[in-house]
Amino acid sequence: MKKRIAFYGGSFDPVHDGHIAVARGLIDQFSLDWFVFIPAFHAPHKPHRTPTSAYHRYAMLSIATNDLNNVSVSTMEIDLPEKPYTVETLTRINEEHPDDSIFFVMGADSWMDITTWREWKKVLTMANQIVVTRPGVEIGFDHVSEVIHSRIIELRQDGKKRSNTEEKSVYITDAIQFDVSATEIRERIQAGGPDRFSELPIEVAKYIEKYQIYK
C-alpha cells in the first residue's frame, strides 16, 4: 500500500518545541502516514559552525519523539558522514521507498539558502518539498527558476492558493506558527538564567543539563 512519508533533515541542535510542532502539524495537514527526522552529520552548506556531536543530537531527537505516534528518527546521514548531501540522501530514500509518496521538509531559512546546496535543482525534483515558514521571516522566490515557480503551491493563509497537477510540487505552508530558533536556544543556555530551557521538551532539557551540552 502506497504511503505518504515526510523526511525532515537538519542539524536539530538542539531539537525544540518548534520542530515537534512541525511534525505534528504536517502529519495533520498532509495526511502523512509517517514522519522521519534526519539529523545531519554536518550540514555541508554551513561550514562556518561545527555542530554538537551527531550522537547527542540523535539522542535528543529520540527522547523528544519517543511518545509521538508515526514519528521516527533516522541515522542514515550519521551513518554515512562522508556523504552528507541532501541529493544523496534523497537518492537513497527514493531507492528504499520506490512506491511511496515522498515529501522533504525544510524551514524558511533553508529555502532561502537552497541555491547553496549541492545539485539543488535536482534536489527540488526528487521529492515533493514542504517549506515551513516562520513568523517574521521573509520568504522569497526570485532565487529559483521559472520552472520551479510553476510547481509552487501556496498553502499560506495570506498566499494565493492555486492547484497544480504536476508531481514533485513545492508546498509553502504557515500551518505551524512557532517563532523559535536553535541558535537562540543555544545562546540562552550559554548565558544561563531561569528561562534557558524554555521552548524545549522537558526530557531534552534534562539531557542537556546532565551532559552539560552548550556550556
GUZA-142017 format. One record per atom (N, C-alpha, C): x, y, z negated. Coordinates in steps of 0.1 Angstrom, whole numbers, plus 5000, padded with zeros to 4 digits. Layout:
! GUZA-142017
XYZ...
***
This chain:
! GUZA-142017
500849885000500050005000500950135000500650225009501450345010501250434998502450474992502350564980502850704983502450794975502850934976503850954964505150974968506150984958506951114960507151194949507851314949509251294942510251354947511651344942512051484939512451514926512851644922514351644918515151694927516551704924517051834918518051824910518551944903519551914892520152014886521051994875520351954862519252024860518451994847519452004835519952134834521052154825520652264815519752244805519052114802517652114809517051994808515651984812514852064802513852144807513052224798511552204801510752274793509252264794508752294808509452384815509152424829509252304838510352224837510552114846509452004843509051984831508051894827506651944833506452074832505152124838505152104853506252114859506352094874505851944877506451854870506051714872504551694870504051744859502551724856501751794866502051914869501251994879501251944893502451894898502451844911501851704913501951624902501251494903499751524905499251624898497751654900497451724913498251824917497951904929498051814942499051734942499351654954498951504953498151474943497651334941498851234942499951254935501051174936500951044928501450934934501450814927502650804917503750874921504950864912505750994914506451034903507351154904508651114898509751144905511051094902512051214900512651234889513651334887515051274891515851354898517151304902518151404897518751384886519851474881521051464890521551574895522751574904524051554896524951484902526251464895526951604894526851674905527351814906526751874919525951984917525452044929526552104938526852054950527952094958527852234963526652294963526452434968526552524956526952474944527152564932528552534926529652554934530952524929531452604918530852724915531352814906531152774891530252674889530052634875530052484873530852434863530852294860529752264851528852164855527652134847528052054835527152044826527251944815527351804820527951714813528151574817526851524822526951454834525751404840525051304831525751234823525151134814524351204803524851314798524051394788522751434795522851484807521651544814520651434817521251314821520351194824519651154811520351154800519751114787518651204783518951334784517951434780516651424789516851394802515651374811514851254807515651144804514951024800514151044787514751114777514051144765512751224768512951324776511851424778510651364786510951254794509851194802509451064797509951024786509650884780508150854779507350954775505950934773505050974785505651014796504851064808504550944817503350924820502950824830503350864844503750764851504150774866505350874868506150884858507350974859508550894855509650904863510850824860512050914863513250864859514550934862515450844870515950894881516850814889518350844887519150744888520650764887521350764900520550774911521150754924522250854928522150974923523251074926524351064915524051024903525051004893525950884896525350774902526050654905526950674917526650774925527450794937527950944938528850984928529251114928530051164940530551064948531351104960530351144971529051124969528051154980526951234973527151354968526051424961525151504969525351504983524551594991523051544993522151644993520751604994520451535007521151565018520851495031521151345029522151315022522451175020521551105010521051185000520151124990518751104997518351195006517051175013517151055023518351035029518550925038518350795030518950785018518750665010517250645006516650755002515250744998514350695009514550755021513750705032514050565036515250515034515550375037514850285026514750335014514150255003512650265003512150365010510650385010510150415024510350315033510050345047508550365050507750305041506250315044505550415035506350485026505650575017505750725022504850805016504850945020505751015009506851075014507851125005507851285005507951334992507951474990509251514983509851614987511151664980510851794973511051804960510651924953511852014950511652144952512752244949512152364943512952444935512452564930512652684940512152794936512252914944513752954947514652934937516052974938516652884949516352754948516952654958516452684972515152724973514652754986515352874992515652974984516353094989517753064993518352964987519752924989519852804999518752765005518752645013519752645024520052755030520952765041522452735037522652725024524052695019524152535018523052465019523152325018523652255030524352145028524852065040523752015048523752045061522751995071521352035066521252155062519952205056518752185066519052215079517852205088517452055089518351965088517951825088517251785076517751845064517051815052515551845052515251955059513852005059513051925069513651835076512851745085512751605080513351575068513451435064512351395054511651495049510551475039509651595039508551575034507751695030508451775019508451905020509051985010508052055001508252054988507352134979508252244973507952364975508752474970507852534958508352524946507652574934508152714931507252814932507652944929507652974914508353084910508353124896507853264895507153294884506653434882507853534882507653644890508653744890509853714900509853594906510953564915510453574929511153664937510753694951511053574959510253534968510553424978510253474992511153445001511053495015511253385025511053415037511153315048511953355060512553475059513353525070514653445073515053375063516353305064516153165071514953125074514753005081514153025095514252925104513852945118512352945120511952985132510552985136509952845135510752745139510352615139509852575124510752605115510352575101509152665096509152785101507952875098506652805102506652745113505452675118504952565109505852515101505552395092505252435078505252575075505052615061503452625059503152565047501752575043501652645030500952755029500752835017499652775008500052744996499052694986498952794975499652904976499653004965498253084966497853124954496553194953496653324961497853394962497953514969498453504983498553374987499153355000497953315010498353335023497353305033497353155036496353085033496252935035495952905049496652805054496352755068496552605068495952545078496152405079497352375088497852255087498952215095498952065096498752015108498551865110499951795112501051875113502251805116502851745103503651635104504251585093505451665088505951635077507151705071506851855070505851885063505452025060506252075049506252215048506852285037505752355029505452305017504352355009504952454999504252574998504652674989503552684978503852644966502852644955503252724943502252794937502452864925501552804914501352674915500452604906501052594892502352604891503052594878503552734874502852804865503252934861504152934849505452904850506252894839507552964841507753074834508953164837510053134827510853034830511953004821513052944830514352964826515452914834516452844824517052744830518052664822519252754817519552854826520652944823520353024810519053074810518653154798518653064785518252944787518252854775519652824770520552794779521952774775522552894768522253014773522753134767522153154753520853124751520253134738520853034728521152914732521652814723523152854719523852904729525252954726525253074716524253154717524153274708523553234694522853124693522253084681520953164678520453154667519153224664518053124662516953174656515753084653515053034666515153104677514353074689515252994699516452954695517352894705516852774712515952704705515452574711514052594717513552714718512152734723512152694738511052644742510752604756511552474760511952404749512552274752511652164745511552044751510851934744511551914731510851884721511451874707512551764706512351654713513351544713514651594720514451674730515651724738516451824729515651904722516351994712517151924702516551814697517251734686518551674692518451624705519651564711520751674713520351794718521351894720522051934706521251944696521751974683522651864678522251734679523051624674524451614681524451634694525651624702526351754704525851864699526451994700526752034714525752014722525852054737525652204738526352264747526252414749526952494738527652434729528352514719529652564724
***
